[in-house]
Every structure is written in structure tokens, then in C-alpha cells.
Amino acid sequence: MISYIHVAESMSDLMAKAGMNTLLGMGTVFCVLILIMFLISSFKLLSVFENRSEKKDEKTSVDKAVEQIVAGEEAQDDTELIAVISAAIAAYEGSSSAGSGYVVRSIRRIR
């Protein structure tokens, strides 16, 4: 039969070991939290560097997109828009035909 030897430790030794375990555990947690904090704060710096290079490319692409939109709006025919608005009003009012007394006389664009 195997017998285990039980060594009696004093209460102060047990409390010292418990205190050291607590400090070691808490210290490890706080060190990892500090590392995570520095890692997250470094993302802010990375985004600054990325935005610097993107701003140069973005300005030209935004200008081109605005020019295309303005050119598209000037060339657009309003008859399709009038037909769609008339159909939407007729559908909202529940009438089956667009010629039920509603006439779109003018359309103002809000900019």
C-alpha cells in the first residue's frame, strides 16, 4: 500500500503562497490588458497612414464621380420620371388607371 506523507505548513506559509499566487495572477492579467491597450491604440496610427495615401486617390475619383453624376442629370429626360410619379400616385390612391384626374404639371428638384 502507498502512503502519503502529509507535511503540516503553518498558516502564515499558506497565506504567503496564496498572496504570491494572487499577485502573480493579477500581474499577468494587467500586463496582458496593457499589451491589448497598446495594440488597440496602434490601430489608430495605422488608419492615419492608410488615409494619407487614400486621400490623394479619393479626391480625383470623387471629382470624376461628381462630374459623371452632373452630366447624367443634365442629359436625363423627365418624361420617365413623370410617368413613375404618376403611377406611384395612382397606386397610392388605389385607382387602376393613371388617367383618373391626376396631372403632374411641374417637378422641382431639391438640391
Secondary structure, 3 states (H helix, E strand, C coil): CCCCCCCCCCHHHHHHHHHHHHHHHHHHHHHHHHHHHHHHHHHHHHHHHHHHHHHHHHHHHHHHHHHHHHHHHHHCCHHHHHHHHHHHHHHHHCCCCCCCCCCCCCCCCCC
